[in-house]
Amino acid sequence: MSPDAPDAFFVADADSFIPSVHTRGPWSADHQHGGPPTALLARAVERATALPLARVTVDFLRPVPIAPLRIELELRRPGKRVQIHEATLLHDGRAVARMAALCVTQQPLSFGEPVLPDTRPMADLEAATAIDFPFFPYDVGYHKAMDVRYCAGGVGYGYAEAWMRMRMPLVAGEQPSPWQRVLCAADSGSGVSARLDTDRFAFLNPDLTVYLHRPPVGEWIGLSSVTTPEATGIGIADTHLHDPNGPIGRGTQSLLITSR
């Protein structure tokens, strides 16, 4: 870890959050990877409601700077069983990202026979190989703050199976929630399964949507991802999300593909 940065993605300071260099993404030394700020918005929603999250969609309105940030919350749909919360991330009064979070109540049910999702399980974590993302040009950043291990495919293949976990807290002094762990990793679906030559092309995702049918258990989040780029400059990354016990949900990203 960097000797001059806290071992956390963010430090809380009154009503603001100070990002560390560990949030740095691959496309600019001054801008964050999408995972940490997405998780930070989810943290705000989780603190505003007793209902569990079921789906989040975040739109990145402009690059998220490595600079002090503030969050504003609004309850867009109140209710006892279903709520929609909007969380906006601001820098110097300007919105840089906005999350719509669907929260729904839970109740215990018995289906009799187990209802298994129709998806192939990921390879065991023990079979995975530790790697660094090759397209980060910096010594310190998100790529070093996450433990990444491939068990199939990889960068350049267009598909990948990778396990990821946070090496540090989202906010200094706190344990990340299961949703925060998922979102910090899920924005990497397009990275672990990148298809295009990253020396020639950049592929920024202006959004991220994640659905979970159950929260993950433990620190490790599995991404089974496929990236589909088109010559129109538009692409999509589709990710099945797992924990060591099996599937937990789905994530999707639109991709804006540009020449570097």
PyMOL commands that set and color helices and strands:
alter all, ss='L'
color gray80, all
select helices_A, chain A and resi 21-23+35-48+125-127+142-145+178-186+189-192
alter helices_A, ss='H'
color red, helices_A
select strands_A, chain A and resi 10-13+16-19+53-60+69-77+82-91+94-104+129-131+146-153+159-166+201-204+207-212+221-229+234-243+246-259
alter strands_A, ss='S'
color yellow, strands_A
deselect
rebuild
show_as cartoon
